[in-house]
Amino acid sequence: MNASPEAVKGSHRSGGATLFALSARSVTKRFPGVLANDDVDFDLAAGEVHTLLGENGAGKSTLASVLCGLYRPDQGAVLRNGTQVRLSSPRHGLQHGIAMVHQHFRLVDRFSVAENVVLGDKRLSFFIDQDSINDRVSRIAEEFGLPIDPLAVVGELSAGQRQRVEIIKALYQGAEILLLDEPTALLAPPEVEKLFETVRTMAKAGKSVVFVSHKLGEVVDISDRITVMRDGKVTGSVGRGEADTRKLAELMVGREIDLSPRKAKAPAGGTMLKLHNVSLHRDGVAVVDNVSLEVRAGEIVGVAGVSGNGQRDLAELVAGLQSPTGGVITVDGREMNGAGTREMRANGLAYVPEDRLGTGLSPSLSIIDNMVLTRPRGLLVDRKAAGAEAERYITELEIKTPSPHTATRKLSGGNSQKVLLAREIFAQSDTTKVLVVCSPTRGLDVGAVETVHKVLDEARTKGKAVLLISEDLDEVLTLADKILVLYRGAVVHSADSNALDIEKVGLAMAGIS
């Protein structure tokens, strides 16, 4: 499945050798206790969109950081147009036309778009011609299909608009090669499509793009080539038209992955969770605005939305971490307004927060201690029984850990999430009636995602009522029987999954009715 270098667009030959815009040759990069890149080869042609695909910890972001000068390789070489370059910093990388747009934007919120774009430009004199800068930013934005107001304050922009500012800044600085690290992580579907249009426009203009991602569906759509990494090594490379999501997943994880949608196998039962006109006001603003929903036994109801639209507050209201300023929350027929987390749990509600280490788990405690953390108990804990139980779930969920006594902060994101799910779903399965789950697979690789989806599907099959709140629309579409869209704290769209208009859902997430 490897694409022939001679067939890759934008590459050319000189003296019998194929030259690429950017290459890595036998790159090795180590961190304490970790071999992040292990003898990696990579090529990027001019005008090509080349995706680096892999699980978390596969080494793709490390390789991108080496290619832009953020890290120096311990061994191997970086080549620009066939000539070795020794990049000492990202600024040095920019001198060679290489720029990286990071997943978490590096912008000054109180500055305008134009001010952020020119920030750090040593070519500017002490006296700045603001009109000239605004015009230049506008020209770049128009040329590459990045509509933005150069006078807009960055702190008031959406995630998609902020990303445009980062890309415009790279282009302003003269970048010919852009490395985009998980560029769709914070974007709504319409913003993702707009980003893809921009990437295609840049490629047509001769720019080269490295697209770093773990999202299979997206990379198939946007890529000319896809290189897959696992455990610091390249496991395969495919060209456009050769990419198959199942094969790519297998290259990522090393085994066959089930990516198919999971839906209810039996009719839902009675209503277990009900919200009626639930609101939460903070500083005079409705962060949750008259939300009504029902979740029945044996059903998953998904709440989709872009980050910052009230999802976290909604989850905390249901879990008892906050009290609503209006409306009624009912769990298993009992009104629970003002009930705390302990009373909610006693009434059969389990909660998986989005912040797994900050809220869900105690990072300094062991797996065993985290497993019993939320249980009602006396002064003494049967540690032998708790240890045996932890061992059982470590085996059942394939949690990678040296022992059940390991502190959860030493686990990967996927493994710590499995510990949280084991505690909230399995360990209390007889008493749990309602399960509230927030962004359960955020930051997880495809193998861990498969495990989490399987766990949630099994909870539904066992008759649990599951409220799934996620910023990942694909996840909601894969699991939910009913889907609601939350925008600025209000439900702006709802539909059964079997009668869903994906375009309407995407527009609703962006606030377009």
Residue pairs with C-beta under 8 A, 6 or more apart in sequence:
1 236
1 237
1 238
1 242
1 247
2 236
2 237
2 238
3 225
3 237
3 238
3 239
3 242
5 11
5 18
5 20
5 43
6 13
6 18
7 239
8 20
8 43
8 45
8 48
8 224
8 225
8 239
9 45
9 47
9 48
9 224
10 20
10 21
10 45
10 46
10 47
10 48
10 206
10 208
11 18
11 19
11 20
11 43
11 45
11 46
12 18
12 19
13 19
14 82
17 82
18 43
19 81
19 82
20 43
20 44
20 45
20 46
20 79
20 81
20 82
21 44
21 45
21 46
21 48
21 80
21 81
21 176
21 177
21 208
22 43
22 44
22 67
22 78
22 79
22 80
22 98
22 177
22 208
22 210
23 41
23 42
23 43
23 44
23 78
23 79
23 82
24 40
24 41
24 42
24 43
24 63
24 66
24 67
24 73
24 76
24 77
24 78
24 79
25 41
25 76
25 77
25 78
25 79
26 39
26 40
26 41
26 75
26 76
26 77
27 37
27 39
27 40
27 41
27 42
27 63
27 66
27 73
27 75
27 76
27 77
27 78
28 35
28 37
28 38
28 39
28 40
28 73
28 74
28 75
28 76
29 36
29 37
29 59
29 62
29 63
29 66
29 71
29 73
29 74
30 36
30 74
35 232
36 59
36 62
36 232
37 59
37 62
37 63
37 66
37 73
37 232
38 59
38 231
38 232
38 233
39 75
39 76
39 233
40 59
40 63
40 76
40 229
40 232
40 233
40 234
41 234
42 52
42 63
42 67
42 227
42 234
43 50
44 50
44 177
44 208
44 210
45 208
45 224
46 176
46 206
46 208
47 203
47 204
47 205
47 206
47 207
47 208
48 203
48 208
48 209
48 224
48 225
49 199
49 200
49 203
49 208
49 209
49 211
49 222
49 223
49 224
49 225
50 208
50 209
50 210
50 211
50 223
50 224
50 225
50 226
50 227
51 210
51 211
51 212
51 213
51 219
51 222
51 223
51 225
51 226
51 227
52 60
52 63
52 64
52 210
52 211
52 212
52 213
52 227
52 229
53 60
53 213
53 214
53 216
53 219
53 226
53 227
53 228
53 229
53 248
53 252
54 60
54 214
54 228
54 229
54 230
54 252
54 445
55 214
55 230
55 252
55 253
55 445
55 446
55 447
55 448
56 214
56 412
56 413
56 414
56 443
56 444
56 445
57 231
57 412
57 445
58 229
58 230
58 231
58 232
58 252
58 445
59 229
59 231
59 232
59 233
60 212
60 229
61 181
61 182
61 212
62 71
62 232
63 229
64 100
64 179
64 181
64 210
64 212
65 71
65 100
66 72
66 73
66 78
67 78
67 93
67 98
67 100
67 179
67 210
68 87
68 90
68 93
68 98
68 99
68 100
68 179
69 87
69 88
69 89
69 90
69 91
69 92
69 93
69 98
70 89
70 90
70 93
70 100
72 86
72 87
72 88
77 84
78 84
78 85
78 86
78 87
79 85
80 96
80 97
80 98
85 96
87 93
87 96
87 98
90 99
90 100
93 99
93 100
94 173
94 174
94 175
97 174
97 175
97 176
97 177
98 175
98 176
98 177
98 179
99 170
99 173
99 175
99 177
99 178
99 179
100 178
100 179
100 180
100 181
101 163
101 166
101 167
101 170
101 178
101 179
101 180
101 181
101 183
102 166
102 181
103 181
103 182
103 183
103 185
103 186
105 162
105 163
105 165
105 166
106 166
107 116
107 154
107 162
107 165
107 166
108 115
108 116
108 119
108 154
109 153
109 154
109 155
110 153
110 154
110 155
111 119
111 153
111 154
112 150
112 151
112 152
112 153
112 154
113 137
113 148
113 149
113 150
113 151
113 152
113 154
113 157
113 165
113 168
114 130
114 133
114 134
114 137
114 150
114 151
116 154
116 165
116 169
117 133
117 137
117 150
117 165
117 168
117 169
117 172
118 124
118 128
118 133
118 172
119 169
121 172
121 173
133 150
134 150
134 151
136 172
137 148
137 150
137 168
137 172
138 150
140 146
140 168
140 171
140 172
141 147
141 148
141 150
141 164
141 168
143 205
144 167
144 168
144 171
144 198
144 201
144 202
144 205
145 194
145 197
145 198
145 201
146 164
146 167
146 168
146 198
147 164
148 161
148 164
148 165
148 168
152 161
154 162
154 165
157 165
158 191
158 306
159 186
159 187
159 191
159 306
159 307
160 187
160 188
160 191
160 194
160 195
163 183
163 186
163 187
163 191
163 195
164 198
167 178
167 198
170 178
171 178
171 202
171 207
175 207
176 206
176 207
176 208
177 207
177 208
177 209
177 210
178 202
178 207
178 208
178 209
178 210
179 209
179 210
179 212
180 199
180 209
180 210
180 211
180 212
181 212
182 212
182 213
182 214
183 195
183 211
183 212
183 213
184 192
184 195
184 213
184 215
184 218
186 306
186 307
186 471
187 195
187 306
188 306
188 506
188 509
188 510
189 473
189 502
189 505
189 506
189 509
189 510
190 506
190 507
190 509
190 510
190 512
191 510
192 218
196 221
196 222
199 209
199 211
199 222
200 222
202 209
203 209
203 224
211 219
211 222
211 223
213 219
214 252
214 445
214 446
215 474
216 245
216 248
216 249
216 259
216 446
217 245
217 474
219 226
219 243
219 248
220 226
220 243
220 245
220 248
223 240
223 243
224 239
224 240
225 237
225 238
225 239
225 240
226 237
226 238
226 243
226 248
227 234
227 236
227 237
228 234
228 235
228 236
228 237
228 238
228 248
228 251
228 252
229 235
230 251
230 252
230 253
230 254
235 251
235 252
235 254
236 251
238 247
238 248
245 259
246 256
246 257
246 259
249 256
249 257
249 259
249 446
250 256
250 257
252 445
252 446
252 447
253 445
253 446
253 447
255 447
257 446
257 447
257 450
258 450
258 454
259 446
259 450
261 477
261 478
261 479
262 453
262 454
262 456
262 457
262 478
262 479
263 479
263 481
263 497
264 298
264 299
264 300
264 460
264 461
264 481
265 461
266 298
266 461
267 298
268 296
268 297
268 298
268 299
268 481
269 296
269 297
269 298
269 463
270 296
270 297
271 294
271 295
271 296
271 465
272 295
272 296
272 297
272 331
272 332
272 348
272 433
272 434
272 465
273 293
273 294
273 295
273 318
273 330
273 331
273 349
273 434
273 465
273 467
274 293
274 294
274 295
274 328
274 329
274 330
275 291
275 292
275 293
275 294
275 318
275 327
275 328
275 329
275 330
276 292
276 327
276 328
276 330
277 290
277 291
277 292
277 326
277 327
277 328
278 288
278 290
278 291
278 292
278 314
278 317
278 324
278 326
278 327
278 328
278 329
279 286
279 288
279 289
279 290
279 291
279 324
279 325
279 326
279 327
280 286
280 287
280 288
280 310
280 313
280 317
280 322
280 324
280 325
280 489
281 287
281 325
281 326
286 489
286 490
287 310
287 313
287 489
288 310
288 313
288 314
288 317
288 324
288 489
289 310
289 488
289 489
289 490
290 326
290 327
290 490
291 314
291 327
291 486
291 489
291 490
291 491
292 327
292 491
293 301
293 303
293 467
293 484
293 491
294 301
295 301
295 434
295 465
295 466
295 467
296 465
297 433
297 463
297 464
297 465
298 460
298 461
298 463
298 464
298 465
299 460
299 465
299 466
299 481
299 482
300 456
300 460
300 466
300 467
300 468
300 479
300 480
300 481
300 482
301 466
301 467
301 468
301 480
301 481
301 482
301 483
301 484
302 468
302 469
302 470
302 475
302 476
302 477
302 479
302 480
302 482
302 483
302 484
303 311
303 314
303 467
303 468
303 469
303 470
303 476
303 483
303 484
303 485
303 486
304 470
304 471
304 473
304 476
304 483
304 484
304 485
304 486
304 505
304 509
305 311
305 471
305 485
305 486
305 487
305 509
306 471
306 487
306 509
306 510
307 471
309 486
309 487
309 488
309 489
310 486
310 488
310 489
310 490
311 354
311 438
311 469
311 471
311 486
312 354
312 438
313 322
313 489
314 469
314 486
314 489
315 351
315 353
315 354
315 436
315 438
315 467
315 469
316 322
317 323
317 324
317 329
318 329
318 349
318 351
318 436
318 467
319 341
319 344
319 349
319 351
319 353
319 436
320 336
320 339
320 340
320 341
320 342
320 343
320 344
320 349
321 341
323 337
323 338
324 337
328 335
328 337
329 335
329 336
329 337
330 336
331 344
331 347
331 348
331 349
331 433
331 434
332 347
332 348
332 433
332 434
334 347
336 343
336 344
336 347
339 347
341 351
342 376
344 351
345 374
346 376
347 433
348 431
348 432
348 433
348 434
349 432
349 433
349 434
349 435
349 436
350 424
350 425
350 428
350 432
350 434
350 435
350 436
351 424
351 435
351 436
352 360
352 420
352 421
352 424
352 435
352 436
352 437
352 438
352 440
353 359
353 360
353 438
354 438
354 439
354 442
354 469
356 413
356 416
356 417
356 420
357 363
357 408
357 409
357 416
360 420
361 370
361 373
361 408
361 416
361 419
361 420
362 369
362 370
362 373
362 408
363 407
363 408
363 409
364 407
364 409
365 373
365 407
365 408
366 404
366 405
366 406
366 407
366 408
367 390
367 394
367 399
367 401
367 404
367 405
367 406
367 408
367 411
367 419
368 383
368 386
368 387
368 390
368 404
368 405
370 408
370 419
370 420
370 423
371 386
371 389
371 390
371 393
371 419
371 422
371 423
371 427
372 381
372 386
373 423
374 423
374 424
375 427
375 428
387 404
389 427
390 404
391 404
393 399
393 418
393 419
393 422
393 426
393 427
394 401
394 404
396 422
396 426
397 418
397 421
397 422
397 451
397 455
398 418
398 451
399 411
399 415
399 418
399 419
399 422
400 411
400 412
400 415
401 410
401 411
401 415
408 416
408 419
411 419
413 443
413 444
413 448
414 444
414 445
414 447
414 448
414 451
415 448
417 440
417 441
417 444
417 448
417 452
418 448
418 451
418 452
421 440
421 452
421 455
424 432
424 435
425 432
425 435
425 455
425 456
425 459
425 464
426 455
429 462
432 464
433 464
433 465
434 464
434 465
434 466
434 467
435 456
435 459
435 464
435 465
435 466
435 467
436 467
436 469
437 456
437 466
437 467
437 468
437 469
438 469
438 470
439 469
439 470
439 471
439 472
440 452
440 456
440 468
440 470
440 475
441 448
441 449
441 452
441 453
441 470
441 472
441 475
442 470
442 471
442 472
444 452
449 475
453 475
453 478
453 479
456 466
456 468
456 479
457 479
459 466
460 466
468 475
468 476
468 479
468 480
470 476
473 505
473 506
473 509
476 483
477 483
477 497
477 500
477 502
480 497
481 496
481 497
482 494
482 495
482 496
482 497
483 494
483 495
483 496
483 497
483 500
483 505
484 491
484 493
484 494
485 491
485 492
485 493
485 494
485 505
485 508
485 509
486 492
487 508
487 509
487 511
488 511
492 508
492 511
492 513
493 504
493 505
493 508
495 501
495 504
495 505
507 513
